[in-house]
Amino acid sequence: MLPPFIIEQIRQREEQKKRSEEQPRLELPLDDMPPMRPRVEPDAEIDVPRGVVIFEL
């Protein structure tokens, strides 16, 4: 015979599994690859918002 705490753990795991199966799930279709950024020439000006960092010594 198993000790009571082992039996209780098994019971809790079974209840948790049952609860997780009862919850509705929605799986979203995800792309395999993230969208690619357009290739930019090294000398081309890029209109990208940039932050400013100020170091005060």
C-alpha positions, 0 to 999 in steps of 0.5 A, spaced: 500 500 500 502 507 498 503 512 503 497 517 504 501 523 501 503 519 495 496 517 494 494 525 495 499 527 490 496 522 485 489 525 486 491 532 485 495 531 479 489 527 476 484 533 478 489 538 475 489 534 468 482 534 468 481 541 469 486 543 464 482 538 459 476 542 461 479 549 459 477 551 452 483 552 447 484 556 441 491 555 437 493 561 433 496 559 426 503 562 426 507 563 420 514 559 420 518 564 419 518 572 421 517 577 416 523 579 413 525 586 413 527 590 406 534 590 404 537 597 405 543 599 401 549 601 406 549 608 404 542 610 403 538 614 408 534 610 413 528 614 416 527 610 422 526 613 429 532 613 433 533 614 441 537 619 444 542 617 450 545 622 454 551 620 459 552 625 464 559 625 467 
